[in-house]
């Protein structure tokens, strides 16, 4: 059991160093204006042992070791429950407990799986728990985003493992090797057995779907090693309840297998797989090509709980990978059989694949994924020479010529294996990062062909590039205010008392402004993260929009005055109110007016206009399609350089910054307009900009708000 540190506010640091980023969440808490949290625990889900583990404790109120030990069973009970939203739980039936209430805040993945749980404890019972839940929202979202990023990285690692496994399977698709590859590359520690079965009498009967049984052809057991139940037949009647899953190539998870272990009528081959002490659940992965059943993978686990959503996705990936292995294996076995059968098999493979003869590189099998990368290909590629087809690849000529040179340099009937990366273009002309791989195809030890595969890694590359660019941009934007805070803090420390009185105020103002800038950027990041997860909740009320505009101007008036800018607000006194979230619309107007301050020149004029659009005919010509009427339309027009025609759409994309913004060195990470777009669209409104022209110069932004949310 982790022990309490007696120092107030100290975070337990006895676990994985990778958790240091989560400790930043604890460091953020004292900076927020929230109610004192007396005791705080954070548990995170460990995929290795599929359990919640204690990550950190923060003891702000010197809670005793006795209280902590008495509290642990209470925490464990709540860890075992399914929690999908923040709840308040009074602490009852714990004698002499110093704590009276707790807010339990789950941290969820995009698919709804539990990533972690916060326990926020208070000495006093909470009168308004929901208000405290809202206070803690940003803390939870910050931690949740960190855990989601870690999960995303894990998924990328798994994708790479699947790719490596697919290459190993292509090299040697024999069933025994296929099982070993999955065990070495893919399986988590809780997997106890796996077995591969093929529908019998064989692949030649697939079209007629005349099957009598599933025959186990390869297996592995954590306890007994290889070979358990190999050769056994499981009658086809066992799979009758799963006809739909067999047809769709789906995954079936059985958490109650006691009847399989004990029923003598259950086929012996299946009982051999599950009848072990360390087997608690059974998963059936049906392997299907073009809705034609190929086989079944049996996976058992030592965990009683059904697999979470993410693990079910993993199982589906394994199923696709196994299908690839089975397909390639059957392709080798029936290389001289019906040509149409080859194509059907290859179409089940996700990657682009082409197989050629070893001597003259004649194509004898391929799939449509490969055809998609060709420019104006002939109707049938079979019997054509690969070297005549490759010039049709949708890529730049130098890259294509280099690829052809590399492939042609491989000796005939060689066991040489090559891999590389190339940029290909889809039929829609979008660039795709493609990793290619080529290896010989064997039969009875002889090279009978060569396989070329193309694996699309665009998403992985884009994700890594986006993550890198995001951190680079955020780091760059935080560096300037952090430098100011650190520099002036050190300067203040060197002042004597008189200097602090005479010069300290100005330095503190700079520190305050820098801190506010960092806080604004952090708030934008949190708002964007919240919106991207669909977690933004609108608190609607009747709002007078002209009054809201005046309130925002009053708040920013000093900044306008410092630049000598004047502001005019034009609005009729009889405009109707709008049912909307006042805080979100306030933020939209504030962002647009702040942009006018930043980008319009000194001594310029800014005009804000509010008008009623009673019907579609009253909408301006430059308004986008889909404006819901009746609505109020707000415009913010300044005297700056405005937006270029080719940027009016891009400026609403997260992290995009115009060339002018970069040139003048304006603050921000490019999230302000993206947040405006998100909040307006949540209200079923529209937001847009019109380009600056010689006749209509300056920034021109518009948004609409329906008077009532659509039914």
N, C-alpha and C positions, 0 to 999 in steps of 0.2 A: 504494500500500500504506500502511495506517495505521502510524504510527511509534510506538515505545514511549516513554512518558514516564518519565524516569529517577527520578521521585519515587516512593518506595515506597507502594503502595496506591492510587495515583492512577488514576482511571478516565478512559479516553479520552472526550472530549466533543466529537467532531468531526462529529456527525451531527445528525439531526432533533431539534429541541428537544422534540418530543412524547415522545422517549424518556426524558425526565427521570424519569418514574414508575418505569421499569425501573432507573434508577440508584439508586433507593431500596432495591432488592434488594441492591445491593452495599453500601450503608450498613448494612444489617441484618446482614450476615455477621459483622463483628467482635463483635456483641452475642451471638452464639450460641456455645454451648459445643461447638465441633466442632474436628476436627483441622485444623491449619494448612494452608491452600490456598496453594501457592507461586505458581501462575500460573493465571489464569482468563480465558477468552474466552467471549463471548456472541454468537451469530449469530441473526438473526431473518429470517423469510421475508418477502420483499417481493413483494406482489401486482403491483406495477407492472411489474417485469421478470422475475417468476416465478423469482427466484434468492434464495439465502441471502446476506445481507450482514452484515458485521461491525458490531455495535452498540457493543461496549465491550470493553476489556481491563483487567485488574487485575493489576499486576505486584508481588506482595508480596515477592518474593525477589530483586529486581534481576536478572532474567533478561536476558542481553545481547541486543543487536540481532542478533548473528550467530545465536544460538540461535533467536531468533524467526523469522528468515528461513529457517533450515533446517527449522523446524517447520511452516511454512505448507503445503508440499505434503502433509505427513502429515494436517493438518487438512482440507485440501480433499478428500483421498481419502475421509475419513470423512463429510464433508458430502454426498458423492455417493451414499452408501449409504442404504438404507431402515432406519431405526432406530425401533422402536416401544416400546422400554423402555431403562432405564438399563443400560449395560454398562461393564465395565472393560477397557481396552486397554493392554497394555504398549507402551512406545515402543522399537522395535527398528530397527536398520539406520540410525540417525542418529549418525554419529561425534561423539564428544565432547559429546553432548547432556547438558545439566545436569538434564534431567527424565527420570524413569524410568517413570512410569505416568500414566494419565489415566482419569477417569470421564466417560463421554459420556452426558449426560442430556437426552433429547428433551423438548420442551414441545409438547403435543398439543392439538388442538381436541377438542370433544365428539364429532366424527365421526371422529377418528383422524388427521386431517391434521397435518403438521408445521408448527408455528408458529415454532419456534426451537430451538436446541440450545446447551446449556451444555457447555463443556470445562473440567473441573477437573483441573489438572496438579499432580503431586507429585514432589519430588526423589527420594524413595525409592519403590521398588516396594511396593505395598500387600499386606500379608499377608492381610487380611480385607476384600476389596473390598466385599462385600455390606453389611458394617457401615457403611462409609463412604457407601454409597448411601443407607442409611436416614438417616444424619446430614444428608445434603444434601436430603432429601425436601421439607422445609418451604420451603427456598429456591426449589427448582424449582416447587413448587406456587404459591408467591406470584407468581413471574414468569409462570407459565402462566395464572393467573387474570387478570393484567393484560392479557396478549395475547389471551385469550379475550374479555375485555370490549371490547378494541379491535376484534376481529373482529365482535362483536355490533353495535357501533356502525356498522361498515362495512356490515353486512347491513341495518341500519335505513336508512342512506343509500341503499343500493341499492333497498330497497323504495320509498323516496320517489321515486327516479329512475324505477322501473317505473311508479309511479302517475302521475308527470308525463308519461311517455311514453304511457301509456294515454289520458290526456286529449288529448294532441296527436294521437293516432291517431283518436280519436273526432271531433275537429274536422275532420280531413282524412285519411280512411282510404285514399287512393289508394296503390297499391303503391310508387311512387317515393318518396312522402313517408314511408311506413312504414319504408323502408330508411334514409332520412335521420334519422328520429327515433331509431331504434335506434343508429345510428352516433353521434349527438350525445349521447344520454342513457345508453346502456347498455354499449356495447362497451368492453372493455379494450384496452390498446395492442397486445397481441400478435395481435389479429384483423386479418387481411390482406385477406380477401375475404368478401363475403356475397352470396347470391343467393336470391331467393324464387321458387319454382316451384309451380304449381297443377296438380292432377291434371286431365288433359284426356280427353274432350272438354268437360267443364264440370260445374258444380254440379248441373245438372238430372239428371245421370246418377248422382248419389251413391247414391240408394236401390238401384239395380241394380248399383252398383259396376263398371260397364263402363268401364274406363279403358284407353287405349292408350299414354299417355305422361305425363310431367311437363313442362310448358312453363315455361321461365324467363320471368317477367314483369317482374322488376326486379332490379338488381344494383348493387353498389358494390365497387370495388377500390382498395386503398391505393395501388397503383402506377399503375393505368390509369384510375381515376375511375369514372364511372357507365357502365352499358350493356354490360358484358362478358357475352357469351353470351345476351343478351336475345333472345327469339324462338326460341331453340333448343329442340328436343324431346329429352328423355331417355327412351328406350323403357322401358315398364313392367317389362320383364324384369330390368333392373338392380336393381330393388327387391325381387325375389322372395326373396332370403335374409333380408329384414327384414320379412316379413309380420306377425309378432307385434308388432314395434315400430311398424309402420304402424297396426295396429289399436288399440294402446294409447296412441298419441301419445307414444312414448318418444324418447330421445336415443341415437344411435349414434355412437361415437367411433372413427375409423379412424386409427391411428398409423402404419401402413405403407401408403403410397399410391403407392409406386414403380410398381406394376403399372398403376395408373390413369393415371399420367403417360405411360407408354410403350406401353401396349397399344392398337394401332390399332382393335381391336374395341370399345373403350370409347367410348360416345357422345361426339361432338365437343363438345357443350355442357358436359359434365362436365370434359373435358380442358381446355377453355378456362378453367375456374374454377381448376383445381388446377395447371396446367402453368406455374408461375411459380417463380422461384428462392427467393422468400421464403415458400413454402408447404411446411409439414412435416407437418401433420395436417389431417384433414377431419372435421367433425362434421355429422351429419344430424339435424335437428330436425323430427320428423314432426308435422304439425298435424292434429288429429283432433277431431271434434265428435260426441259420442254414438257413438263407435267407427266413425265414418264419415270416411274420409280426405278432407282438404281440400287439403293441399299439403305442401311440404318447404322448410325453410330450410337452405341450405348455408353453413356457416361454416368458414373455413380459418384456421390459426394458423401463426406462424413458430416455434413451439416444438415440439421433438421429443417432449417428455414428454406422456403422456395427461393430460387435465384432472383436477385433484383433485376430491374429492367435493363441496366447496363450489361449484366452478365448474360441475359437472354440475347442481347445484341451480339455479344462475344460468341455465344453458341451458334447464332446464325452465321457469323463470319466463319467459324470452324466448319459449319455445314457446307458453306460455299467452297471452302478450301478443300474439304474432303471430296466434294463433287469434282473439283479440278483433278485431284489425285486419281480418283476412280476413273474419270473420263480419260485422262492421259494413259493410265494403265491399260484400260480396255482398248484404247487406240493402238497401242503397241501390239497387243495380242491379236487384234483383228486388222492389221495394217493392210492386208491384201483382200479384205472383204468388201462389202458393198460401199461404194463411194458416198452415197447419200447418208449412210449411217455415220460416217466420219463427220460430216458437216453438222448433223444433229447433235452429236456429242460435243463438238467444239463450241457450239452456240451457247452452251450452258456455262462456259468459262467467262468470267468478268473481264479479263484482260484481252487485248487484241493478240491473236495467235495466228501464225502461219507456219506450216511444215513443208519442207522441201526435200527432194531426193539428194543424196550425198554427192553425186558425181556432176550433174548438170544443173543443180538448183531448180529443178522443175517443181512447181507448187502442186502438191497432191491433197492438201487440206488447209482450210482457213476459216475464219469466222467473220461475221459482219462488222464486229468491232474493228478489225483490221481494214476493211473496205472503207470505213468512215474517214480514215486518214489519207485516202487517195483522191486525187483530183481527176474527175472524169474517167473512172475505171471501166474496163469492159464488163459485160454482164457476168462472165464466168472467168475466174482466174486460174482454174485448174489446168494443168499441163503447160501453163505459161512459165517462162523463166523469171525467177525472182529479180534478176538484174534488169529486165525489161520493165518490171512493175515499179521498182523503187524510184525511178525518176518522177513517178506520179505522186510521190509523198508530198503532203501539204506542209512544206517547210522552206526555209531559205536555201537557195542553191548551194552555197558553201557548206552548210551543215549536211545537206543531203549527199553531196559528193564525198564528204569525209566519212559518212556512215557507209556508203557503198564501198569505199576503199577499204575500210576496216573489215567489213564482212567478206569481201572478195579475197582478202589476204589470209583468211583462215584456210588451211590445207584441207583438201577433200578427205572425207572419212576420218577426220581428226577428232580426237577427244577434247580439243581445246574449248574452253568456256570463256565467253567474253560478256561484258556488260558496260553500259554507259548511259548517258542522258542526252536528250535532244528536245528541241521545242517543235511541236507539231501544231497544226491548225485544224480546228473542227470544221464541219460544213458551214457553221455559222461564222467562221473566220475568227473564232476566239483562240488565243494562244494557250496551249496546254503543255505543261512540263511532263515529259514522258521519260520514264526509265526503261531502257530496253535490255534484254537478256537473251543470249543464244547459247544453246548446248546441244550436244549430239543426242540422237535417239537410238537406243540399242534394242537388238533382239538376239537373244542367246549369245550375248557377248560381242556381237558384231554391230557396227554403226550402219543403220539402215536409213538414216535421214537426219535432218537438223531442224530444231524448233526455234522459232523467234517469237518472243513475247514482248508486248508493250504494256507497261503498267503506269497508269495516270497518277502522278504524284503532285498535281497542281494544287490541290487543297492543302496538302501538307506544306508545300513551299510557301503558298500564300499565307497560311496561318503563322508560320515562323517569321515571314517577312513583316506581317502586320504586327505581330508581338514585338519584334525588334524596333520597328518604326514608332510604335506607341511608346515604348519605354524610352527610346531616344528623345522623342519630342517632349514627353512629360519631364524627363530628367533635365532637358535643356531649359524648359520653362520654370522649373523649380530652382535651378541653379542660381539665377540672378537674385530672387528675393532671399534665398537662403544665405547667399554671400553677404547681402546687405544686413540681414539679421545678425550673422556671426561677426561681421566686421564692426558694426556699430555697438554690439554688445561688448566686444573686447575693448572698444574705445571708451565706453562708459565706465568700464571697470578701472580704467587708468585715470579717470578724472578725480580730482579732489572735491570736497563738498561745495566749494564756491563754483567750480566749473560745472558741476552737476546742475546747479541752480540756473546758471546763465546760459549754458549750452546744451544741457541734457534734454530739454524739452524737444528741440528740433530733431535730435537723434532718435528719441523715443517715437516721434511721429513717423519717421522713416521706418523704424522697426514695425510699428503698428500697421502702416500701409503695406509693407512687404508680407506681414502675416495675413492680412486681409486678402491679398492677392493669392497667396497659397491656399487659403481657405476657400476662396471662390473657385479656384481650379479644382480642388478636391470635391467641392459640392457638385460641379458640373460632371466630373467623372462618376460620382455616385448616382446622380440623376440619370445619366446615360446608361449606366449599368442596370439601374432599377427598371428603366423603360425597356431595355433590351430583353429583360427577363419577364416582361409583362406584369410587373409587380406594382406599377403606378396605379394608385387608387384616387379617383377624383372625388373631392368633397364639394358637391354642387350647392350653390345658393343663388339667390337673386342678386345680380351685380349690376350697378350702374356704371357702364363702361366709361363715359366721359369723366365721371368722378374718379374712377381708377386711374385714368390718364393724368389727371391733375395731381393725384397723390404721388404717382411715380415721378412726375416733374418736380414736385416740391422736394422729394428726396434727393434728386440729382441736380437741383438748381445751382448749387455752389459749383459743381463741375462745369456746367454750362457757362456760368459767369467767369470762371477762371480762363476760359478760352474766348470770352467775349461773344459767345453765341446766343442768339435770341430764339425763343420758341413760341410758336402760335398753335393753340389747340382750337380746332373748328368743330363744333358739334351742336346740333339743334337741341333745345331744351326739352323737347317732347319725345325723345328717342325712348323706345321700350327697353326694359332691363333684359339681361341674358341669364339663363340658368347655367352657371358654369362654376369651375373651381377658381375662386378669386386669387388664391396664392399662385397657381400655375399661370394664369393669364397675366398677373402682375409681373411674373418672371419673364414672360414673353415680351411684354412692353418694355420692361427694364433692359433686356438684352438689346432690343432694337434701338432704344434711345442711347444706350451706352455705345453702340456701334457708331451712331451719328456723332457722338462726342469724339470718339477716337479717330474717325476717318474723314469727317468734314473739317475744312480749314477754320482757323480762328476768324472771329467776326463774321461768321456765316449765319444763315437762318435755317431753322428746322421747323417743318410744318407737320402737325398731326391732325388727321381728319377722321371723323366718325360719321358714317352715313348708313341709312337703312336701305337694304335691297329687299323690296317687298316681293319680287318675283324674278324669274330668270332673265327677263328682258332688261332689267335694270342693272345687271352685272356689266362691268366694263369689258371691252373686247379682249383685253389682254388677260382676263381672268381664266384660270384653267377650267377644264371640264369637271363636272361633278360638284359645283358649288350648290349647297343646300339652302334654299330660301323658304321663308323669310329669314334674314340674317342681318347682322351688323358687319360692315366692312370698315376696317381700320387701316389707314395708310400712314407711313412714316417716311417723309421725303426731306432729304438734306441737300446741302450744296457742295458735297464732296465729289470725288472722281467717279463714284458710282461703280456699277458692276458691268463687266464686258459681256457681250452676247453669249460667248461660249462658256461663261461661268455661272449663268443664272440658275442652272440646275445643280451644278457641282457644289455651290456654297452651302447647300443644305445637307451634304454628305458629312458624316462624322470625321473630324480631324482634317478636313480640307481647308486650306488657306489660300486666298488669292495671291497672285504675284505682287499686287500693291501692298497687301498686308505684310508680306515677307519683306518687301523693300523698305517700308517705313518702320519695321521692327515693332509692330503692334503686339501688345500682350495677348496671351491666350493660346489655347491648344487646338482651336478650330471646332469647338463643341457648341458654342452659343446658338448658332442658327439651327444646328441639328436638334438641339433640345427644343427650340421654338417649334420646329416642324413636328416633333413628337407630341408635344402638349396640344398643339392646335388640332392635329389629326385625331387625338384621343377625344376631342370635343366634336369630331365629325366636321371640322372646318377645313379650310384650305389656306396655305401660305405660299407666297411667291414673290419674285422680284422681277422688275422690268429693266432691260439694259439701258445704260446711259447713252444718250445720243446728243448730237450738237444742238438739237432743239429742246431736248429734255435732259439736261445734265443733272448729275447727282445720284445718290442712292435713293431708290424708290422701292419700298417694301409694302406689301399688303397682306392682310389676313382677314378671314371671315369667321364668324361665330354664329351658328344657328341659334335662334331665339329659344328653341326647345330642343333637347336631344331627340333624335329620331326614334320612333317606337321600335 
